[in-house]
Amino acid sequence: MTIVSTSTSSVLTLSTASDALAAGAMTSTELVQRCIDVADRHDAAVGTYITRFTEEAMQAAAVADEVRDAGGSLGPLHGIPLGIKDIITTSECPSTAQSLVLDPAWSNGDAVVVRRLRAAGAIIMGKLTTMEFASGLPDHEREFPIPRNPWALDRWPGGSSSGTGSGIATGMFLGGLGTDTGGSIRIPAAYCGITGLMPTYGRVPKSGCVPLGYSLDHIGPMARSARDCAVMLGVLAGHDPSDVTCLDVPVDDYPAALTGDLSGLRIGVDLSSGFDAVDVDPALVPAMRAAVNVLESRGAEVVEVALPCFDDVIASLLVTNSGETLAYHRPDAQSRLGDYSPSLRLSLPGGSMYSGADYVQAQRFRRLAHTAVETMMSDLDLVVTPTAFTGALALDGLTRDLSWFTKVNTPYWDAVGNPVISVPIGFTADGLPLAMQMAGRPFAEPTVLRAADAYQQETDWHLAVPPISTGEQP
């Protein structure tokens, strides 16, 4: 067992909190109040929330307790406090996408995923900080909170699901929704030391989510553990006709897949792709090798691989995302460019530098890449790589160009659409979390979650808490 000095056995995960609620060891009202108290102490410093639903959450908690006292159940998330990234609509207030540009009238009640969470008994604690329109970098020119990393307040929590990552790490809620177009679930999961799952493209409906890249966007769960993500995905997944990209594929029993046994799995490990573009933290490769050893100890067979066409796949994602982002924003950018954040003012015009032919070629290449990955994985169940090459980046070192993008290792999987999870695996010498990601075949989320959970049964990295909140986790 790997024990981290900053971990604590008293930390509640979504799953252990659910067990405690069911056993009567605590009430939902008590749990929600504890989360509110943590936010009262730390939100001003960490910048997790855009809007808090304190009164509504306490009312929902009281209802959850009444139903439980009467012997009823609201579902697998009965009484569990969650947060929602502020590009996903909720009935309590309009979504802002952390922008002055988005028309508040765009919001219209709960997004499909939020509706599903509530139906499963979840309590929505508020709307969480992001980057403007889930793109770009922190904006110091607007009145929105600056998201900060709870492990070091001068560091970025990652984007764009920034508040979801920092809020879970500090204990303001036990899980939340993120979105992922180039890594926006997995980057903050890695930088904040939690777990984040990007499902297969089309696995979870996106209706009610402000788009960034139409053919790249995913909604997925973020929480402390893979088991938590499995519970949430079981609620989120499934076809909905309101989203034409959402596929009608049966929903698996994800928690049932978490056997802890990896016997029979063949895992490819890539410790080469992307490494030549950045100074890799010295602690990363040893941490990766130690993590892979854990997978082997659980029964997996491990082989070395290299992701096919790595640099070209990244290029195809950048062309695709630039074109699709500009397609959505062109009307506002033509008349209100000055209302956008500095990083978007810089990046939006870049979409016009690519032609329609460039976009078509990018889609043709993505199809070739998808086939190449399918061929590579014909005798592999999973591919393991680092999630990022360093710990969390310094806020004052972020630049408005894409140079920071070479320091993360997430975009490849958005381009091809496979499911991938990020889990913490250790720390840098400066005490910043490091992470690995495990990608599976399309709709093989049970295998991805099984491997991540088996790893977390053997390690405690996902239970580590940042110094700002040591002893204050719910």
N, C-alpha and C positions, 0 to 999 in steps of 0.2 A: 504493500500500500504506500502510495506517495502522498505524504502529508505536507501541506504548505503552511508556513508559520502564520499566515494571515487567514487561514481557514478556521471555521468553527462548526462543530457538530450541531449547534443550535440553530443554524440557518435553515429556514423553511424553504423548500422548493414548492412549486405549485402542487406537486403530487403528495408531498408529505403534509402540506397544509390541508389538502382535501381529505386525507386520512384523519387528521386531527379534528376537522370539522365534523366528519361523519361519526367519530368516536365520542363527540361531545366534549373534547378537551379544550375547545375554544368555540366561540360563536363567530359568525361572519361579522357581526357588528364590532367585536373586539379586534378581529383581524384588520378590518378596514380602518378602524380608528388608529391602530398602530402604524399602518401605512401612511395615513394622513399626518401623523405626528412626525414620521421620518421626513416627509415632504416639507412640513413646516420648518424643520431644522435645516434642511440642506438644499432645497430647490433654488433658493436665491443664489447660492454659490455654484451649483451644478448646471442650472439652466435646463431642467428636464421638461417642464410643462410650458405650454402656451396658454392653456385654459384648464382649470381644475373644476371637477364636478363634485365638490365636497358634499354639498347638501343632498344631491341626487344619489350619490354613492351610499351615504348613510341610510337614506330611505330604502334603497334597494337591498342593503344588508339586513335591515329590519324585516323586510318581506321574506328574504331568504331564510332567516332564523324562524319566522313564523311557520313557513312551509315545512322546514325540517322538524320543528317541535310537534307538528301535526302528523309526522310520519311520512311526509311526502318528499319527493326529490325533483329538482328542477333540471337535473342532467349532470354530465361529468364535470362541469365547471361551477357547480352549485356553491355560490357564496365566495368565489375566487376573484380578487381584485386584479384588473387588467388595465393597460394603457393602450391608446390608439394613436398611431402616427397621424399628424395633422394634414395628410393629403387624402385621408379616408373619412368619409362623411359619417357624422353621428347626429342624432335628432336633437341633442342638447343645444348645439350652437353651430353656426356656419364653420366650414373648414377654411383656413387661410392659405394653406400650402406655404406658410411662412413668407407671404408675399403681399405687396400692396396692390398687385395687379389682378388677382383672382376675384371675380365678381361673387360676392357672398350668396347671390341667388343661385349660383351653381350647385350649392349644397341642397339636398332634398331628402331629409330624413336619414335613416341608417343605411349604410352600404350593406350589401348582401352579407359580407363576412361579419359585420358588427351585429346584424340581425341574428345570425347564426350563433354568435357568442352569447348574446343575451338569452336566446332560447335555450341554451345549454346551462344557464344559471350564472353566467359571468356578471361581475359588477364593473362597470366602466368608470375609471377614476378620473379620466380627463384626456385632453388632446396634447400630443407630445411634439417637441421641437424636431425640426428637420433642417435641411438646406432648402433654399427657395426652389419650389417645384421639384423637390427631391434631386436637385442638381447643384453643381457649384460648391461653394465654400462658405464658411461663416461670414455673415455680413455685419460689420460693425457700424454701418451707416443707418440702420433702421432700428425701430424700437423693439424688435423681437429679441428674446433672450439669446445669449451666446451659449450654445451647448459646450460644456466642459467635461473632461474626463474625471470621474471620481477617484481614479488611481493617482492622478496628478493634475491639478486644476489648470496648469499652464499647457496642458495637452488637449488635443482634439479627441472626442469620443468616437470619431469616425462618422461617416455619413453614408446615406442620408438619414437613416433611421436612428438619429443621434439620441434623442430623448428616450426612445425605447431601450437602447443599450444602457444608458447611464441610470435610468430609473430602476431597471431590474437589478443592476449591480449595487445600487445604494439601498434597495428595499422599499421603494415607493409603491411598488406593485409587484406581483409575482410572475407576470408574463405580459406580453403585448404583441401588437402587430407591427411588422415592418414591411417594407417593399424593397425589391431587389431588381435593378436594371443593369448595373455593372458591378454590384457587390454590396448594395446598401443595406442588406440584412447582415451579411457575413463580416463586413468591415467593422461596424460598431460592436458586433458580437465578439470579434477578435480583440479589439482594442479595449473593451470593457470587461473581458474575462467571463463572458457568459456563452450560451449556446444559441445558435440561430440557424434555421432551416429554410432554404430556398427550395420549394417544391418544384416538380416538373412543370414546365410551361403548359398552362391550360388545366392544371390540377385544381386550382382554387379560383373562383370567379373574382373578377376585378371591377365589377359594376360599382360605382360610387367611389372610385379611386381616381384622383387626378392623374392623367397619363403623363408619362415621360417619353418612353419609347414603346409604341404600340405593340411591336412584335417581340419585345424584350422584357416587359414588366411582369413581375411576380409579386403576389402577396404571400407572406409566410409568418410562422410563429417565431418568437424570440422568448427565451426563458432561461432559467438556470441550467436545466438539464435536458438531455435528449428525451428522457421519459416525459417531461413536461411538454416538450414540443410534439411528441407523439399524441398526447391527450388533446392538445389544441388542434393538431392537423385533422384528427378524427372528426372534429366539429366543423372545421373550415372547408374541408375538401368536398367535392361533389359538383355535378353539373348544375348550372343555372342558365336558363335561356336568355337572360338579360345580357350575358356576355358571350358574344359570338366566338370568342377564342377559347372558351371553357369547354373542355372535352367531356363527353359522356362516358366516363370510365368508372367501373365499380370502385367504391371506397373500401379500403382494407381496414381490418382491425389492427391499427398500428401498435397500441400497447401490447397486444398479444404476441407481437413479433419479438418482443424484448426478452429473449431467453438467456442472454449472457454468454451463450455458446457461439463461437465463430467457426466451429469445425465445418469443413467443406467449402468455406469461402476462400476465393483466390483474390488477393489484393495487389494491385500495381502501385508502386511508390515512385513518384517523380520528384527528385531533388535536384533537378537541373533546369527545367523550363523557367525562364524569366530571371534566373539567378545572375545572369551577366549584365543586367540592366541597372543594378542597384547595389549599394553596399549592404550586404546581408548582416543582420545582427549576429554576433558571435555565438549567442546562446541558442539560436534557432535550430541549426542542424543537429546538435546534440539532443535538444528537446524532441525534435522530430524522430530521431532514431530511437530514443527511449519510448516514445509513444508507439512506434511501430513494433517494438519488442513486446509491448503489452498486448497488441492485437495478435501477435504470434502466440503469446502465452495462452490466449483464449482459444486457440485452435486454427487461426487463419494461416494460409500459405501466402507468403509475401515474395513478390518479384519486382525488379526494377523496370520502369517504363519511362517513356518520354511522350508527352502529349503531342499529337500530330499537328503540324502547321501552326505552332503556337503563336508566333508573331503575326502571321497573316490573319489568324482568327481574331486577335485583339484589334487589328486594323479594320476588319469587317464590322466589328461591333461599334467602333468609333464612327465609321461612315454611316452605319444604320441609325445609331442613336442621334447623331447630328441632324440627319435628314428628318427623322420622325419628330424630334423635339421642335425643330423649326416649323414643321408642318402644323403643329399644334399652336405655336406661339406667334406665327407670322403676323396675324392681324394686330395683336397687341404690341408686338415689337415694332411695327411700322409707325404706330401712333403714340406709344408710351414707353419707348426704350429706356428713357431716363428713370422710370419707376422700378425697373428691375435692379437687382443687386449688381455690384461691380463684376462679379465673376460671370453672371449670366449676360450682362451687357457685352462682355468680351467674347463669350462662347456662342451665343445665338447667331450672330452674323456668320460664324464659321460654317454653319450648315449650308449657307448659300454658295460656298466654295466647291461643293460637290455637285455634280450634275445628276440628272435622272439616270443616266447610264451608269454612273458610279454607284448609285444606290442599287440598281438592278444587279450589277456585278457583285456587290457585297452580298446580296441575297443568294445569288448562285454559289458564291464561295461558302456561305454558311451551310448550304445544303451539302456541298462536298465535304465540309468539315464534319457535319453530322454523320455522314456515311463513314468517314475515316475513324471517328470516335466509336461508332457502332462496331466497326471491324476490330478495332483495338480491344473493345470490351466483350467481344464474342467469347473469349475464354477468361474474362475477368468479371468479378462481381462488383468491385469498387476500385476507384483510383484515389490515392491519398497524396495531397500536396500541402505545403504551408498555405494558410489563409492570407497572410501578409509577411513581408520579408523583414519587418522591424516591429518594434512596439509602437504605441500611439505617437503620432507626429505632434511636434510643438505647434501650438496655435499661431505664434508669431512667425513661424517658418513656412506656413502654407502660402503658396503662390497661386496666382489666378490662372496660370497656364496648367497643363496637364502633367507637369513633371512629378507631382506627388503620386500620380496614378501608377507609375512604375513600381512604387513601393508596396502595392497590394497585388494579390494574385487571384483575384476573383472574376474578372470580366470574361474569361474564356468560357466558363460554364453558362453565363447568360446568353452568349452567342449561340450555343448549341442546345440549351434548354434542359439539360439533365438535372435531376435533383441533387442537391449538395448541402451538407451540414458543416458548420464550423463549431469546433469544440476547443476549449482552452487546454494547453499542454505544458504550461510553465511560465517563467518570467525572465525578462532581461535582467542584466546586472543592476539596472536602475529601478527594478520592481514593477515593470510594465508587463501586462499579460502578453503571451504568445499563443498562437492557435494553429491547428491544422484543419483542413477541410477534407471531407470524404464524399466523393461523387459516385452515383450509381447509374444504372441504366434507366431509361425513361419509365416513370411510374413504379420504380423499385424503391420507393420510400421505406417500405418495411425493412429492406436490407440495410439501407443507409442508417436508419434509426437503430436497428439491431446492433450494428457495429459501434455506433457512437455510444449507445447505452452500455455495451459490454466494456468499452474503454472506461467509462465513468464509474462502473461498478468496481473497477480496480484502482481508480485514482480519485483525488479530492480537489483537483484544480478548479472545477466548476463551482465548488463551495467556498472558494476564497473570497473574502470581502475586502474592499478598499479601506485604507486607514481612516478615511473620513467618516466611515460608518461602522467601524469595528465595535461590536457589542450592541449595535442598534438595529440589526436586521430583524424583521418580523418573524 
